[in-house]
Amino acid sequence: MLFNRNKKAGALIALAASAALMLSGCASGSSTAPDNGDSDNGSSNNGGSSSSITFLPKNLGNPYFDTSSKGGKAAVAEFGGVFNEVGPAEATPDAQVSFINTATQQGVNGLVVSANDPKAICDALNEARDAGVKVVTFDSDTNPECRDLFVNQATAEGIAKVQVDIISEQIGDAGQIAILSASANATNQNAWIDLMKEDLAANHPNIELVEVVYGDDDDQTSFEKTAALLQTYPELKGIVSPTTVGVAAAARYLSTSDAKGKVALTGLGTPNQMREYVEDGTVAEFALWNPEDLGYLAAYAAEALISGDITGATGDTFEAGKLGSYTVEEGGSVLLGEPYRFNAENIGDFDF
């Protein structure tokens, strides 16, 4: 698989995505690793760091977070730390609090968190920080005062723009579209949607956004929301789903409906997840970043904080293994790269 790696925050990382943005796992508070062949919770210490780093995705059992955790585990193994993953079964606003509290009590060195809500877990995260835990958010941020660093998969502007560009190209820059999002409280989703609305208003006056609906990153709910959109808006020309669970569920519905080939669909998805729908003509093009690289970078960012190589201040730099050097930007963020567009011409080049 060939794509260019971003070496600094701001450089393009030809990403290849892999994602199905959220679901399934262990809501009880017990530690559960993704079922992706990396189910052991630790990584052997190979003589480097002794850092213990716990990944806390929005929820477990989600291919997107399985992939990001695979990258995180690989990074932790490289610098000789101990990897663990915990998480809730459902991506609700406060479902992560008990896992944060448990990790704090266990004395982990670092938490790598994809937040279900920007505020709901802040108190728990700040208690962890007061106890000496370094907190890195990735994929979906908290309020900045609740963490030490945010590892951003791509700029919100870039993610929003690529989706608007694709849908406008597919529908001839005119007609009704709808957005099928994840949960109503998802920080990243809401930021992208706000920017998509701005882009549509400023640059695509003939496109009408008729509704934003929420599938809660659940396959069946997203499938049903897609059906409802088509019934409610018979003139609908396109759907944008900025969540891998949603875009796959929408594609599954469209692929066997009368709307196939008539209603365009794009959003954020993984090649393996979307391949059949690209090959059968349901979806012409979609976008994403590489979640494995995102998890890998987040783990190295956590290690850099734990070791004292950086504090999270603007201008701090650190090395992230095979990805190279990264710089902390204003607001305590580190940028992985820019979105990548997948279509029939290139999707066969990727396997994740």
C-alpha positions in Angstrom: 0.0 0.0 0.0 1.6 3.2 -1.1 0.9 6.6 0.4 3.0 9.4 1.6 3.6 9.9 5.3 3.2 13.3 6.9 6.4 14.2 8.6 5.3 17.4 10.3 2.0 18.8 11.4 0.8 20.5 8.3 2.3 18.1 5.8 0.0 15.8 3.7 -0.2 12.3 4.8 -1.8 10.4 2.0 -4.1 8.5 4.3 -5.9 5.5 3.7 -8.7 5.1 6.0 -10.0 2.5 7.9 -12.9 3.1 9.9 -16.3 2.4 11.1 -16.7 5.1 13.6 -17.8 3.4 16.9 -19.5 0.5 18.7 -19.7 -2.5 20.9 -17.6 -3.6 23.7 -17.5 -3.9 27.5 -19.8 -1.5 29.4 -19.2 -3.1 32.7 -15.8 -1.4 33.4 -13.7 -4.4 32.6 -10.8 -4.2 30.3 -11.5 -5.6 26.8 -9.2 -5.5 23.8 -10.5 -5.4 20.2 -11.0 -8.7 18.5 -8.5 -8.1 15.7 -5.8 -10.6 16.5 -4.2 -8.3 19.1 -6.4 -9.3 22.0 -3.7 -9.5 24.7 -3.8 -6.3 26.7 -0.1 -5.8 27.2 2.9 -5.5 25.1 6.3 -6.8 26.1 8.8 -4.5 27.5 11.8 -4.6 25.1 14.2 -2.6 27.2 12.9 0.9 26.4 10.2 2.8 28.3 8.2 1.2 31.1 5.2 3.5 30.5 1.7 2.0 30.9 -0.7 3.5 28.4 -4.4 2.8 28.2 -6.5 3.5 25.2 -10.1 4.5 25.7 -12.1 4.7 22.5 -15.7 5.9 22.2 -16.7 2.3 22.4 -15.3 -1.1 21.7 -16.1 -3.6 19.0 -15.9 -0.8 16.3 -13.6 -1.6 13.4 -12.5 2.0 13.3 -11.2 1.9 16.9 -10.0 -1.7 16.5 -7.7 -0.2 13.8 -6.5 2.8 15.8 -5.8 0.6 18.7 -3.8 -1.7 16.5 -1.6 1.3 15.7 -1.4 2.3 19.3 -0.4 -1.1 20.4 2.3 -1.3 17.8 3.8 2.0 18.9 3.8 1.0 22.6 5.5 -2.2 21.7 8.2 -0.2 19.8 9.1 2.0 22.8 8.7 -0.9 25.2 5.7 0.2 27.2 2.6 -1.7 28.4 -0.6 -1.3 26.3 -4.1 -1.7 27.5 -7.6 -0.9 26.0 -10.9 -0.4 27.8 -14.2 1.1 26.8 -18.0 1.1 27.0 -20.3 -0.8 24.7 -22.2 2.3 23.6 -20.9 5.8 22.7 -22.9 7.8 25.3 -21.7 11.1 26.7 -20.7 9.9 30.2 -20.0 6.2 29.5 -16.3 6.7 29.6 -16.1 8.2 33.1 -15.9 4.9 35.1 -13.1 3.7 32.8 -11.1 6.9 33.4 -11.6 6.6 37.2 -10.4 3.0 37.2 -7.3 3.8 35.1 -6.5 6.6 37.5 -6.8 4.3 40.5 -4.6 1.7 38.7 -1.9 4.3 38.3 -1.5 4.2 34.6 1.0 6.7 33.1 -1.0 7.8 30.1 -4.6 7.8 28.8 -5.4 8.1 25.1 -9.1 9.0 24.7 -11.5 9.6 21.9 -14.2 11.6 23.7 -17.9 11.0 23.3 -18.6 14.4 24.6 -16.4 17.5 25.0 -17.5 18.2 28.6 -19.0 15.1 30.2 -15.6 13.4 31.0 -13.7 16.6 31.9 -13.9 16.2 35.6 -12.7 12.6 35.5 -9.8 13.5 33.1 -8.7 16.4 35.3 -8.7 14.2 38.4 -6.5 11.8 36.4 -4.2 14.6 35.4 -4.0 15.8 39.1 -2.9 12.2 39.9 0.0 12.5 37.3 -1.7 10.8 34.4 -0.9 12.3 31.0 -4.0 12.7 28.9 -4.0 12.6 25.1 -7.2 12.9 23.1 -7.5 11.6 19.5 -10.2 11.5 16.9 -12.6 13.5 19.0 -11.4 16.1 21.4 -12.5 17.3 24.8 -12.4 20.9 25.9 -8.7 21.9 25.8 -8.5 22.4 29.5 -9.2 18.7 30.1 -6.2 17.2 28.3 -2.6 17.6 27.6 -2.6 17.1 23.8 -5.1 16.5 21.0 -3.9 14.3 18.1 -6.1 15.5 15.2 -6.7 13.1 12.3 -7.0 16.0 9.9 -8.1 19.6 10.1 -11.8 20.0 10.6 -11.8 22.3 7.6 -10.2 19.7 5.4 -12.5 17.0 6.4 -15.6 19.1 5.9 -14.4 20.4 2.6 -13.5 17.1 1.0 -17.0 15.7 1.7 -18.7 18.8 0.4 -16.5 18.7 -2.7 -17.3 15.1 -3.4 -21.0 15.4 -3.0 -21.2 18.6 -5.0 -19.3 16.9 -7.9 -21.6 13.9 -7.8 -24.9 15.8 -7.9 -23.9 18.5 -10.4 -23.6 21.1 -7.6 -27.4 21.4 -7.3 -30.2 19.7 -5.4 -31.2 18.5 -2.0 -28.8 16.6 0.3 -29.0 15.3 3.8 -26.4 14.5 6.5 -26.4 11.2 8.4 -24.2 11.7 11.4 -23.1 9.7 14.5 -24.3 10.8 17.9 -25.7 14.3 18.5 -23.0 15.0 21.0 -19.9 13.8 19.1 -17.4 16.7 19.1 -15.8 15.9 15.8 -19.0 15.2 13.9 -20.6 18.5 15.0 -17.5 20.5 14.1 -17.4 19.0 10.6 -21.2 19.5 10.1 -21.0 23.2 11.1 -18.1 23.7 8.6 -20.0 21.8 5.9 -23.0 24.1 6.4 -20.7 27.1 6.1 -19.1 25.8 2.9 -22.4 25.0 1.3 -23.8 28.4 2.1 -20.8 30.2 0.8 -19.8 28.2 -2.2 -22.8 26.0 -3.2 -25.9 28.1 -3.3 -27.8 25.6 -5.4 -27.4 22.8 -2.9 -30.0 22.6 -0.2 -29.2 20.8 3.1 -32.7 19.5 4.1 -31.9 17.7 7.3 -29.2 16.4 9.6 -30.1 13.0 11.2 -28.3 10.9 13.8 -27.7 7.1 13.5 -25.8 7.0 16.9 -23.1 5.0 15.2 -25.3 2.0 15.2 -25.6 0.0 12.0 -29.3 -0.7 12.2 -30.3 2.8 13.3 -28.3 4.3 10.5 -29.8 1.9 8.0 -33.3 2.9 9.2 -32.4 6.7 9.1 -31.3 6.3 5.5 -34.6 4.7 4.6 -36.5 7.5 6.4 -34.6 10.2 4.6 -35.5 8.7 1.2 -39.1 8.4 2.1 -39.3 11.9 3.6 -37.4 13.6 0.7 -38.3 12.0 -2.6 -36.2 14.6 -4.5 -33.1 13.9 -2.4 -30.0 13.8 -4.6 -27.3 13.0 -2.1 -26.4 11.9 1.4 -23.2 12.7 3.3 -22.3 10.5 6.3 -19.2 11.6 8.2 -19.1 8.4 10.2 -17.9 5.0 9.0 -20.7 3.1 10.6 -23.3 5.5 9.0 -21.8 5.5 5.5 -21.6 1.7 5.4 -25.2 1.3 6.6 -26.4 3.9 4.1 -24.6 2.2 1.3 -26.0 -1.2 2.3 -29.5 0.3 2.1 -29.0 2.1 -1.2 -27.3 -0.9 -2.8 -30.6 -2.9 -2.9 -33.0 0.1 -3.2 -34.5 1.9 -6.2 -32.4 4.8 -5.2 -29.2 3.1 -6.2 -27.5 5.1 -8.9 -29.9 8.0 -8.3 -29.0 9.2 -4.9 -25.3 9.9 -4.4 -23.6 8.8 -1.2 -20.2 9.9 0.3 -18.7 10.4 3.7 -15.9 8.9 5.8 -15.3 5.1 5.4 -12.7 2.4 5.1 -11.6 0.7 1.9 -12.5 -2.8 3.1 -15.8 -1.7 4.5 -16.8 0.3 1.3 -15.2 -1.8 -1.4 -18.2 -3.8 -2.4 -20.3 -0.7 -2.7 -17.7 1.1 -4.9 -17.4 -2.0 -7.1 -21.2 -2.4 -7.5 -21.7 1.4 -8.3 -23.6 2.4 -5.1 -20.8 4.7 -4.1 -18.5 6.6 -6.4 -16.1 8.1 -3.9 -15.5 8.6 -0.2 -12.8 9.9 2.1 -10.9 9.2 5.3 -7.5 9.2 7.0 -5.5 6.3 8.3 -6.8 5.4 11.8 -3.9 3.0 12.4 -1.5 5.9 12.0 -3.7 8.0 14.2 -3.5 5.5 17.1 0.2 5.1 16.5 0.9 8.8 16.6 -1.3 9.2 19.7 0.7 6.6 21.6 4.0 8.3 20.7 2.5 11.6 21.8 1.5 10.1 25.1 5.0 8.6 25.6 6.6 12.0 24.8 4.6 13.6 27.5 5.2 10.8 30.0 9.0 10.9 29.4 9.1 14.7 29.7 10.3 15.2 26.1 7.5 17.6 25.6 5.0 19.5 27.8 2.3 20.1 25.2 3.4 23.7 24.6 3.1 25.2 21.2 6.3 24.5 19.2 7.3 21.4 21.1 8.6 18.7 18.8 8.8 14.9 19.2 9.6 11.8 17.2 6.9 9.4 16.3 8.7 6.3 15.1 8.1 5.5 11.4 5.9 8.6 11.0 8.8 10.9 11.8 8.9 14.3 13.5 5.8 16.2 14.7 5.2 19.7 16.1 2.7 20.8 18.7 0.5 23.5 17.2 -1.5 26.2 18.9 -4.1 24.9 21.3 -2.1 21.8 22.1 -2.9 19.9 19.0 -0.8 17.7 16.7 -2.0 17.2 13.1 -1.7 13.8 11.4 -2.5 14.9 7.9 -5.1 15.6 5.2 -8.0 13.4 4.0 -7.6 10.9 1.2 -10.2 10.2 -1.5 -11.0 6.6 -2.3 -12.7 5.5 -5.6 -12.8 2.7 -8.1 -9.4 3.6 -9.5 -7.5 3.3 -6.2 -9.5 1.3 -3.7 -7.9 -2.0 -4.8 -4.5 -0.6 -3.6 -5.6 -0.7 0.0 -6.4 -3.5 2.5 -7.9 -2.2 5.8 
